[in-house]
Amino acid sequence: EAQLAMEKMDGRLACGRPLVVRFAGEKTTADASKSSKGADDLKKSGTFGCFTSHMSRSSKIAAIKNKLKSMEEENCSSVKKPRQAGTSI
């Protein structure tokens, strides 16, 4: 039954990408090299838009915080704060 389900799901499109369905214990050497290469690419890119299942939750949170910080810095530098009139008595 599991074999039949695996055969039916393997190759189907999900979000425009083909699914690869295997048993949990199966892993080929090609997959191992791809996954380590992909992890290195994610670390190098560091962009906000590259959220994938390979990133840990803490990495996603850190990326969001960094993006917010950079947005705040851009906002502060582009908007001049009005001067407050000195109140001297």
Secondary structure, DSSP 4 states (H G I P E B T S, - for coil): -HHHHHHHHTT-EETTEE-----TT---HHHHHHHHHHHHHHHHH--TT---TTS-HHHHHHHHHHHHHHHHHHHHHHSPPPPPPP---
